[in-house]
Amino acid sequence: MENPLYQREGGDWINFRIPNTDLSIPMIQSGFGDGVYPVYFGYDKDNNLCDVVIEYIYLG
């Protein structure tokens, strides 16, 4: 509702605030339940999560 030029009527994404924390995570509507998408996680040298990649479109 906040970004009508960039979202469908049902919405496409929110930046969800995790209750009782200062943390948030984007939640994205990818479609209507008709597919699966690979997700890759990247870690730094100290084994901390530092990257998340969701492959919506295969680019070869």
RATA-V700015 format. One record per run of one state. SS is the DSSP state (H for helix, E for strand, C for the rest). FROM is the first residue (numbers start at 1). TO is the last residue. If there is no record, write none. Layout:
ss=SS from=FROM to=TO
ss=SS from=FROM to=TO
This chain:
ss=C from=1 to=12
ss=E from=13 to=17
ss=C from=18 to=23
ss=E from=24 to=28
ss=C from=29 to=38
ss=E from=39 to=43
ss=C from=44 to=48
ss=E from=49 to=54
ss=C from=55 to=60
